Amino acid sequence: MFAIWPDIRMSEHKIKIPAGEAGAYKITVGTEILGSVWPQIETDFGRYNKFVVTDENLVSAGHLEKLLDSREVPAFVISPPGETSKHINTVISIIEAMEKAYLGRDTLVVGIGGGTVGDIAGFAASVFKRGVPVVHIPTTTVAQADSAIGGKTGVDSSMSKNAFGAFRHPAAVYIDVATLATLDERQYRAGLVESVKHALIADSDYFDFIENNLDGILERKTEVLERIAHLNCKIKGVVVETDPGERNLRRILNYGHTVGHAVEAAGKYELLHGEAVAIGIIAAGLIEIEMKLAEHARLDRIRTILEKLGLPVKLPKDLTENSLIDIIKHDKKAVNKWPRFVLLTRIGQVYSRGGQWAVEVERLIVEKVLRNLQE
């Protein structure tokens, strides 16, 4: 579905969620639309009291001020920003702040920020008063490509990523690609991994587009970023509509994430999520070669893109095979202490075995791949 707000270039997508309260939610994509988002929220969700969750980065960048435009709205600012605050105590603090503001079940949580803000805001919304709606305004490459869409929420335990979590599909998502202009270079590049992942699992033409437009992507050209946003929404929307609760097909979105999450956790989150997933994508490619699903040439194309984005393709020296294996055994999708892996048969097509999109991989193969990934 496409629609235009007056004098603002943007477009809209709808994702249908079976058994959802409204049956669907709207994703609006555009450039320089942030100043018009709050009036639209008031139009669409006027009966709700609003509570904003953000972090210090968004305050410093001026995005919160631009969104609210001097409106007085109760808010919680996550400090410090980033993965170190993605734990249950932050959620408790948010819920208590909402209670101190005398908010109830007629509350709409508005999360504006990156993937960490969205995960925390969504999880807080899922458990506050047994659940209230949440709206996402993603402002990073990783959030706009992936985490704001699909309803996954969660915070980390001391041992693994997203150990506490719930599915809470958003009531709406507003994507302003202009907010990416203030994102620091490392965060910007790392978040692009989720776009590469979408192309790898679902659309070879999209992969070609990324491959042929790397200069424009790195220059943050808005027309290129809008195209990427549309393709990400299209790909993830189809997957989420088909499998909103991650029973089977939706697992393809975890491509590169099983090893990636282990790398992230083992490194005490010194690597950004996208940096760790880049390593995980290379690991998946090496597993595919070991299982005769791919030739080296395919992985070389993928590695070239990741290297041009300035992302790591080898494990940090201080990460050991044993420490990674132990964390992989704690993966939230593990069965009998060992997860299944998402693999490709070709760019744009995920490997399926017995109707399952995540398949068993022998531990010996994973151990060999991790050794080969050592710097």
Sequence and secondary structure as in RCSB ss.txt:
>XXXX:A:sequence
MFAIWPDIRMSEHKIKIPAGEAGAYKITVGTEILGSVWPQIETDFGRYNKFVVTDENLVSAGHLEKLLDSREVPA
FVISPPGETSKHINTVISIIEAMEKAYLGRDTLVVGIGGGTVGDIAGFAASVFKRGVPVVHIPTTTVAQADSAIG
GKTGVDSSMSKNAFGAFRHPAAVYIDVATLATLDERQYRAGLVESVKHALIADSDYFDFIENNLDGILERKTEVL
ERIAHLNCKIKGVVVETDPGERNLRRILNYGHTVGHAVEAAGKYELLHGEAVAIGIIAAGLIEIEMKLAEHARLD
RIRTILEKLGLPVKLPKDLTENSLIDIIKHDKKAVNKWPRFVLLTRIGQVYSRGGQWAVEVERLIVEKVLRNLQE
>XXXX:A:secstr
    BTTB EEEEEEE TT SSSEEEEEEESS HHHHHHHHHHHSTTSEEEEEEEHHHHHHTHHHHHHTT    E
EEESS SGGG BHHHHHHHHHHHHHTT  TTEEEEEEESHHHHHHHHHHHHHGGG   EEEEE SHHIIIIITSS
 EEEEB SSSTT EEEE   SEEEEEGGGGGGS HHHHHHHTHHHHHHHHHH HHHHHHHHHTHHHHHTT HHHH
HHHHHHHHHHHHHHHHH TT SSGGGGGGTTHHHHHHHHHHTTT S HHHHHHHHHHHHHHHHHHTTS  HHHHH
HHHHHHHHTT   SB TT  HHHHHHHHHT TT BTTB  B  EEETTEE  BTTBSSB   HHHHHHHHHHTB 
